Amino acid sequence: MCEYLEQVLPGEGIDRIESYTFRRCHSLEYLGLPSGLQAAGYDAFEECCSVKNAWVDGTEYRLRDRNAPRPVALVLESISASRRRYIQ
């Protein structure tokens, strides 16, 4: 758990974020993603409720933007999957 982590800026060349990497990072708000991100492991962003937007190549996208690039969709899928489990 990274309780006080507020921003993440992984470098280009990162194509996968492993399972549980940012699990329970409740303070995480600023998320810059590499454009080549192809996968996010199981619950990589579990309980990252403060993340509403992400940046890819200097462009800001809302997580729920259907036109956002794949890296943003991967984050949304990870956050949404963990929320669904807790609601059920």
TAQUI-V139591 format. One record per residue. N is the residue number from 1. RES is the residue in one small letter. PSI is psi in whole degrees, 0 to 359 (none if undefined). Layout:
<<N	RES	PSI> <N	RES	PSI>>
This chain:
<<1	m	132> <2	c	78> <3	e	326> <4	y	5> <5	l	122> <6	e	334> <7	q	150> <8	v	131> <9	l	73> <10	p	143> <11	g	160> <12	e	153> <13	g	346> <14	i	122> <15	d	357> <16	r	139> <17	i	121> <18	e	161> <19	s	137> <20	y	12> <21	t	315> <22	f	27> <23	r	129> <24	r	32> <25	c	76> <26	h	334> <27	s	354> <28	l	118> <29	e	321> <30	y	119> <31	l	106> <32	g	127> <33	l	142> <34	p	142> <35	s	338> <36	g	8> <37	l	124> <38	q	342> <39	a	148> <40	a	124> <41	g	173> <42	y	123> <43	d	35> <44	a	330> <45	f	32> <46	e	130> <47	e	26> <48	c	67> <49	c	342> <50	s	345> <51	v	118> <52	k	334> <53	n	159> <54	a	154> <55	w	134> <56	v	125> <57	d	39> <58	g	2> <59	t	133> <60	e	136> <61	y	141> <62	r	144> <63	l	327> <64	r	10> <65	d	117> <66	r	342> <67	n	5> <68	a	152> <69	p	165> <70	r	316> <71	p	322> <72	v	318> <73	a	324> <74	l	319> <75	v	313> <76	l	316> <77	e	317> <78	s	315> <79	i	315> <80	s	320> <81	a	317> <82	s	324> <83	r	318> <84	r	321> <85	r	321> <86	y	334> <87	i	326> <88	q	none>>
